[in-house]
Amino acid sequence: MGQLPLKDLYIGKTDGYNEFLEYGQSVCKELFFEYPNFDLQKILNGSIYYICGDKGTGKTMLLKYVEAVVSEKPESMFSEFIRFRKDVDEDQRNQIKRSGLPQTPFEEVIESEIPGDATINCVLAWQVYLIKVIINRLKHTAYGVFDRDSAEWENLCALLDAIYDDPQNANPIKKILPRIKKGNVELNVAKLGKVNLELEWTDEAKKTVPFSELGKRVIDLYSKLQPVPHTLYIFVDELELSLKQTKKYERDITLIRDLIFAIQYLNEISKENGFNVYAITAIRNEVYKEVKSKGLEINKPIHDFGIQISWQQKGGAIRENPLLKMLVRRFQCSEKICGLDPTPDVFDAYFLKSVGRSGIAIENYILDQTWLRPRDIIRLFSIMQKVAGDKTFIDQKTFEIVRQQYSEESWSEFEEILTVKYSDVEVEGIKLALTGLQVPFSTRDFAERIDGKADIFEEVEYLKTKGRKPGQILRDLYDIGVIGNYGNGTPRFSFKGDKDIDPMLPLTFHYPLLRFFKASIKSYDKRLSEYN
């Protein structure tokens, strides 16, 4: 038996940011497990600044961990955390998009008429915003990163104050861009004081300047700052596409693409001028793929300055699997936090040795419930905490009582991913068409299910009338890990490295979803039946 009941374990949260809010920085830093090939120093010295990975692989957790490391040296390191999803609202996103339009009276153009052309360039707007974030963060300190006595620092601070001053906005610090009208920004000239920047005024009163002119001047002044030996990190997280609405989705592709480039250019300025200022961002693989699919050349910076988070095990003993080691660390850290000596062998103390009639080793069984992501482990065991919190030993019954809920919550996450491409009605139609299939199944089986259920369910009929091809739907489901190929008794899944679906091979659901889709199992396959 284990030393702690399940309810007292620090299993974590499915969202890394929520985990830090719940447990606090010191506990989360202790819980953090460094996944394979992680090199903290390359992130700290600016060699790596794109953190890429699938949803749920721990990108936010990594950024928050680096932030925790930085916080250990408050006398010489500073940081700021930006959440794209939360901190950049709809109005601000539209404003950034407008700033990337040609110099026309775009302020008077209604949103529905703003072109969605990927040639719109919002890089300048993002650079101005990131520089504003840097300066505002450092204003809270009396020292560090840049020489505060230089004329360049004084000029840049004065210009940003003049640009972002807006009596109608009670909190200009949270503003992404200044108020722009017909391509111009009205400055509060009084904020400039005695600073003479020789700006390109567009009115006789010398109050308005083209945003493009101001943006370039901000970048020029920033590049001329005098560095001192302290470091600042800007973390940018939650680069997510808007779901369901195509226009917002297309807009966000442009915004995220240009934010990625703005981060690159900002880091280039740091390297060229010896600044210890590093912008680091986390990018979902599906977002990267969507941006790349539009023919936008972002693969080079991502390849040169990015790292891919992967929890796949390349050989070795099963106990050396990084996901299992992460789980063990959380059990042992929980015991330590509760004043107990960590259990040497967590699996022996807390788990049964094998599951089912065929005796699947518990380590294999746990991994088979996941998509090789930390989020899956956390979801599975946090559900156990809720339904069997007083237990100190996890037996087969414990796994059985959480199967349905775990299956449902896992599918809910895939529904969110699918809504990037499919409407809510279509996603429901896909679910209905999949429900009740016998596995393994073929593309023809799935097509026949759509035809057969279209007469019963309007969601399936809608899916059919929209011209969605069964083969393409299955390919999309394969790409995100809902289904896999089935050959010679061994399933192949995209998250295990088999990226391309084989249309000639049978198909099956990933183990945790078998029960959700009420799949019937062919009698000859005993292994699949253990998970249903």
N, C-alpha and C positions, 0 to 999 in steps of 0.2 A: 504494500500500500504506500501511496505517496504521503508526503509530509503535510501538504496543504489541500484543502477542498478546492474544487475547480473554481468556485466563486471568488476565491481569494487570489487567483493567479492574475498577473498582469499580462493578459493575452494581447491586448491592444485594440485599436479601432481600424475599421476598413479604410478610413481616410487618414493619411499621415498627419495632416494639419490638425484634425480633431484629436488625434492621439496626443499631440503636444499640448493642446488646450486642456485635455483631461488629466494627463499624468504630470505635466510640467517638464521643463527642459532637462533637468538633471536625471530624472527617471528614464526618459526617452533616450537620452544619450547612453545610458547604461544598457538599455534593451537593444540598442541598434546592433545589427549584425552586418559586418562588412562582407558583401556578396563577392563572388570570385572576380579576380582581376580589378578590384577596386584599388585605386591609387589616390589617396587623399591629397598627397602633395601636389599632384598634377592639377588638381582643382584649385588648391590654395595658391599656386604660383601662376595661375592663368593659362596653363598649357591646354586645359580642357575646360570648355565653358558651355557645351551643349550636352545635357543629360537626356538620353533617348531611351525609350522603352515602351512596352505595351501597358495598357491600363492595368493598374494594380500591382505593378512590379516594384514599387517603392521609390519612385522619383522624388515625390514630395518629402518622404522620410529622409532621403539622402540630402536634399537641400537643407532641411531643418537640422540634420545632424551636423552638416558643415557650419551652419549658423551657430550651433551650440559650441563647436570647437572654437570658432572665432570669438564668441563671447567670453571665453576663458582669458583673453588678453585685452580687456577694455581700455587699457592705457595705450595700446598701439594698433588695435583693430576695431573697425566699425562695420556695421552692416545695416541693410534695409531690405525688407521683404515685400515684394509686389505680387498680388494675386490678380492675374488678368481677368478671370471670371468674375471676381467680386469687386475689384477696385476700378475696373473700366466698365461703366454702365452703358446702356444702349445709346443714350444721347451723346456720350463722349466718343463711342465707337463711330457713330455717324459723323461726328465733327472731324475726327481724324481722317475718315475717308474723304470728306469734302476738302480737307487741306491738301490732298494729293491730286485734286483736279487741276486742269490748266487755269491760268489766271483769268477767270471770267467771273461775272457776278453770281457765283454759285450759291451764295447765301440765300438767294431768292428762288432757287430751284427746289421744287418739292422732292422729298426723298424718293418717291417712286420713279422720278425722272433722272436720278443720279446714275450714271452709267456704271455697270458692274465689270467693266473691262479690267482685266488683270494688269494692264499697262499703267493703271493709276499707281502713283508712287507716294507712299506715306512714310518713307524712311526718314526724311527730314523731320517730320512731326514727332516721330518716336525718339529721335536723337535729342531734340529739344527737351522733350519730357524727361528722358533719362538724365540729362545734364541738370535739369531743374531738381530732380530727386536727389542727385548727388550733392548739389550745393545746399539744398534745404536740410539734408541730413547733417552735413558738416557744420551748419550754422548753430547747431545745438552744442557744439564743442568749441573750446577756445584754441584748439591746437590740432594738428594732424593732417596728413595727406597732402595738403597744399599750404604754401606760405600765405598767411592771412594779411601780411603787411604789404604785399605787392600791389602795384597799380592794376595788374591784370585781374586779380581777385576782386578788388574794389569795383572795377568797371563791369565785370560779369555779374556780380551781385546786384549792382544798381540797375543794369539792363533787365535782368530777370524780374526784379521788383516792379519796374516800370511796365513790363509786358504783362505780368500776371495780376496786376492790381485791378480789381473789379469790385466796386462798391456793392453790386448786386449779389456777389458770392461771399457768404459769411466765412467760408473756409477755403481760401485759394490754394492752400497746400495740396488739397486733394484734386485740384483741377489738372487735367491732362494737358490741355492746350489753353492759351488765352482766347478771349473772345475775338473771333475773326468775322469780318464783314466785307463782302466783295473782295476777298483776297487780301485784305489789309487788317492790321492790328492797330488799335488806338492805344497809344502809350500814355501813362501818367508822367508827363514831362518833369513834374516836380520831384519824382523819385530819382531822376537822373542826376539831380544836383549839379555839380560843376563838371561832371563827366562829359567830355566831348567825343562822341563816337562817329560823327560825320555820317549820319544815317541818310538813307534815300527817302526823303519825305514825299508823300503823295498829295499833300494839301498845303495851302499857304500858311496855315496856322502852325505847321510843323507838329502835328499830333499823331498822324497815321503813317505807317510804314508797311510795305508789302511783307506778308509773312515769310515768303521765301528769302527776302533780304535779311530779315531779323534772324531766321533760323541759321543762315550761313554765318552771320555775325556772332551768334551765340557759340557755335562750334569753333569759330576762329579764336574767340576769346578764351574758351575752355582749353584749347590746344596750347595756348601760350602761358597757362598757369605754371607756377614754379613748384615742383614736387618736394615733399619732405618725407623722411623714412617712416611713414605710417601707412596702413592699408585699409581700403574700403571695399566691401563686397555688396553688390546689388543682386539679389536673388529674384528671379521672375518665374512664377509658377502658374499652373492652371491655364496653359495655352490650349483652350478647348474651343471647338467649333459650335456655333449655335445649331440646335437641332430643329428638325421639322420644317422650318421656314427657309425655303431655298434662297431667297434674297439675302437674309441675314447670314446664311451659311456661306454664300459666295463672298460677301463682305468680309467675314472673319478670315477666310482663306487669305485675302489680300492683306488684312491687318497683321495676321500672324506671320506671314511671309516677310513683310517689311520690318516687323519687330525683330525677327531673327537676323535680318541684315543689319539693322540698327545696332544690335548687340555686338555683332562682328565688328562694325566700324568703330564703335566705342572702345572695344578692346584693342583694335589696331592703333587708335590714338594713344592709348596707354603704353603700348609697346614702343611706339615711335618716340614718345616723349618721356619715357621712364616713370610714368605714373603707376602707383600701386593701387589702381582702381580696376576691379574686375566685375564684369556683369556675367551672371551665370543663369541659365534657364533650363527648365525641364520641358521636353517635347514628347508628346505621345506619338507612337509610331504611325497610328492611323491618320493623325493630323499631318505628319511629315509626308506620308504617302499621298494624301489628298492634295497638298500643295505641290508636290512633285508631279502629280498626274496632270496638272494644269500647264505643264511645260515650263515651270519656273525653276531656274537653276539654283537650287539651294543645296544640292548634294555635295558640292565641293567643300563649303565651310563645315557642313555637318560631318563629313568624312574626316577632314583635317583636324577639327577641334571638338569632336564629339566622342562620347562613349556610350555603348549600348549595354543596358542592364539586362542580363540574362541569368536565370537561375538553373539552367540546364547543367546536369552533371556529366562530365566527360570521363567515364570509367571510374574505377575505385569502388570501395565498399559502400553499401547502401547507407550506412550510418554517417558517411562523409558527405552525403547530399547536402548542399547548402541550405535548402529549405528546412530539412530536418534539424540541422545544426542551429538554424535560427529559432526553431520551436524549442529545442532543448535549452538554448540560452534564455528564453523567456521564462521557462519553468524555473531554472536555476536562479535567475535574477530575482524572480518573485520570492523564492525562499530566502534569498539573501536580504531583500528589503524587509521581509517579515522577521528578520533576526535569526534565521535558521542556517545551518551549514548546507550548502548546495548538495543535492543528491548526485552522487557520481554517475549512476546509470539511470537516467530519467525514464527510458523505455521499460526497463525492468521493474521500476518502482510504480509507475503510473499506468502502464498499458498491458493488456493481454498480449500474448506472443503472436497469435495468428487469428484470422477472421474467416468464418464460413466453413462449409463442409470440405472445401478443397484446401483449406489451411493456408490462405494467402498471408504472408508475413505482414505484421502490422505496419512496418515501415513502408512496404510497397502499397499497402492498402491506403494509407494516408495520402501518399503521393498521387495515387490513382484518382483521388477525390479532387485534385487540384488541376489548374491549368498552368502549373509551375510558376505560381505567383504568390508572394507573401500574403496578398489580400485574401486568397482562397483559404489559406491556413488559418488566418485570423477569423474569417467569417465562420468556418467550420467549428472552431473551438469556442468562439464567443457564443454561438448558439448552444453548444454543450453547457456553457456556464449558466445560461438562462433556464435550461430544462432539466439539468442534473447538477446544479451548483454545489450540493452537499456531498457529492461523491469525491472520494480520494483515489478512486481507481476506475479507469475507463475500460469497460467490458464491451462485448458485442452488442448488448442491449442499448448501450449508450449511443453507439453509432447508428443503430437502427431507428431510434426515436428522433434523431436529428435529420435523417435522410431527406424527408419530404420538404421541410423548411429550407434546408440548405439548397436543395434542387430549385425551389421556387425563387429564392433570393439570387441564385446564380443566373437563372434565366432572366430575371428583371434587369440585371446589368447588361446582358446581351441585347435586350430590347432597346435600351438606350443607345447602344452602338448602332443597331440596325436603323434607328430613326434618322441617322445622318443621311441615309440613302433612300429609305422607304418611309411612307406615311404611317401614322398610327394604325389606320385601318389595314394597310398592307401587312404590317408586322403581326397584327392579330390574325390575319388570313394565313400567314406563314405558320404561325403556331398551331392553328386549327388543322392545317394540312399535314403537319408533322405528327400530330397526336394520333396514337393508335397504330403507327406503323410497326410492321414486324422487322426486326433487325437480324442480320444485315438486310439492306434493301438496295434497290437500284434506282437510277434516274428515272427509268420508266415507271417504277412503282410510285415514285413521288408525283410524277406527272399525272398518273391515273388517280391518285388521291385528290389532287387539285380538281380534276374533271368531276370526280364523284361527289366531292363535298361542295362544289360550286352551286349545286341545285339546292343545298340545304342551308349553307351559311353565306350570308351576303358579303361578309368580309373576304371569303375565298373567291366568290364571284367577282368582287371588285379587283382582287389581285389578278385574276385571269383577264378581265376586261382591260386592265392597264397594260396588258401585253408583256407582263413579266415572264421571262422564260424560265422553266423549272431548272434547267442546267445552270443558269446564272445565279439563281437563288441559292442552289446547293453550293456553288462555288463561293458565294459570299458567306454562307454558313460555315463552310470549311475554313475560310481565311480567318474567321474570328474564333474558331475552336469549338463550335457547337457540334459539328459532325466531323468524322474522320473516315478515311478509307479503311477497308477491312479485307485483308488478304492473308491466307495461311494462318488464320487464328490470331494474328497480331495487328491491332489497329494502328494506323498511321495518322498523326495529328500535326497540324501546322505549328502548334506551340512546342512540339518536340523536334522541330527542324525540317519536317517534310512540308515544304511551303506550297507545293503545287498539288491540287487535287487530281487524281487519276480517274477520269470518267468511265473507264472500263472496269474498274474494281467496284465491288459492293461497298456500301456505306453503312456507318453505324453512328449512334450518338456517343458523345463522350460520357463515360460512366456515370457522373453525377446527374445527368439529365435523362437517363433511362426511365427513372420513375416519374419524372415530371411529364414526359410525353407518353406515359402509359404504354411503353413499348413492349410488345410481346417478343419473347426470345425463342429462337429456333432451338429445339430440344438438344441438338448436338453440341451446343456451346455452353459448357458449364461455367466458364470464367465470367461471361457476361451476366449470367444469372445471379452471380454472387453480389452484383451491384444494383440489381433491380428490386 
